[in-house]
Amino acid sequence: MPHDDLRILKDFRRGQPVRIEVDGEPLQAFEGETVATALLASGRRIFRHTPGGSPRGLYCGMGICFDCVVEVDGESSVRSCITLVRPGMKVRTPRPFGREEAQP
């Protein structure tokens, strides 16, 4: 899915670039960013769906609400807002209930 990078580019110092994989697609992130930051910067707003099908993404941003949970390197229910990216990390957004493929 083509998109513009939504990161602040001017007057901001960031870590070294790292590659992660999200739902099988490569994604550039930066050391010191959380998984949620990388997802948001790539244009993803929906991280999961409720059992009723309602979309969920970043809400509290501090690990309290669990709306941003994703799978990281095979571990489920990882709060993306407090998990820092690592080179080669494999992130999977949970599948909507009753669907075969994850939704970006």
C-alpha positions in Angstrom: 0.0 0.0 0.0 1.8 3.2 -1.1 1.8 6.1 1.4 3.8 9.1 2.4 5.9 8.8 5.6 4.1 10.8 8.2 7.1 11.4 10.5 8.3 14.8 11.4 11.3 15.4 9.2 12.5 18.9 10.2 14.4 19.9 13.3 14.2 16.4 14.8 17.0 14.0 15.6 16.1 10.3 15.4 17.8 6.9 15.8 19.3 4.8 13.1 17.0 3.3 10.5 15.9 -0.3 11.1 13.8 -2.6 9.0 10.8 -4.4 10.5 8.2 -6.5 8.9 4.5 -5.8 9.3 1.9 -8.4 8.0 4.6 -9.7 5.7 5.6 -6.3 4.3 8.9 -4.5 5.0 8.6 -1.3 6.9 11.3 1.3 7.8 11.4 2.4 11.4 13.9 4.1 13.6 15.7 3.0 16.8 13.9 4.5 19.7 10.5 4.4 18.1 7.7 2.2 19.4 5.9 -0.2 17.2 2.8 2.0 17.3 4.9 5.0 16.1 6.2 3.0 13.2 2.7 1.8 12.3 1.2 5.3 12.5 4.0 6.8 10.5 3.4 4.3 7.8 -0.2 5.3 7.6 -1.8 2.5 9.5 -4.5 3.6 11.9 -6.2 0.2 12.6 -4.2 -2.2 14.6 -6.9 -4.7 15.5 -10.7 -5.3 15.6 -13.0 -6.1 18.5 -15.1 -9.3 18.5 -17.9 -7.1 17.2 -15.8 -5.8 14.3 -15.0 -2.3 15.5 -11.6 -1.1 14.5 -9.0 -0.2 17.2 -5.7 1.6 17.1 -3.6 3.8 19.3 -5.7 5.2 22.1 -3.9 5.9 25.4 -0.3 5.7 24.1 1.0 4.6 27.5 0.2 0.9 27.8 -3.0 1.1 29.9 -5.9 0.4 27.5 -4.7 -2.5 25.3 -6.4 -1.1 22.2 -3.1 -1.3 20.3 -2.2 -4.9 20.9 -0.4 -6.7 18.1 1.7 -9.9 17.7 5.4 -9.4 17.8 7.8 -12.3 16.8 5.1 -14.8 17.6 4.1 -13.4 21.0 0.5 -12.3 21.1 -1.1 -9.4 22.9 2.0 -7.1 22.8 1.1 -3.5 23.5 2.6 -1.7 20.5 2.6 1.7 22.2 5.3 0.7 24.8 7.3 -1.8 22.7 10.4 -0.5 21.0 11.2 -1.6 17.4 14.1 -4.0 16.9 15.9 -4.8 13.6 14.2 -7.7 11.9 11.1 -7.6 14.2 8.1 -9.4 12.7 4.8 -7.6 13.6 1.4 -9.0 12.8 -1.8 -7.2 13.3 -4.5 -9.5 14.7 -7.0 -10.8 12.1 -10.5 -9.5 12.3 -12.7 -12.2 13.8 -13.9 -14.6 11.1 -11.4 -13.3 8.5 -8.4 -15.2 7.0 -6.1 -12.2 6.4 -4.9 -9.3 8.5 -6.2 -5.9 7.6 -3.7 -3.0 7.4 
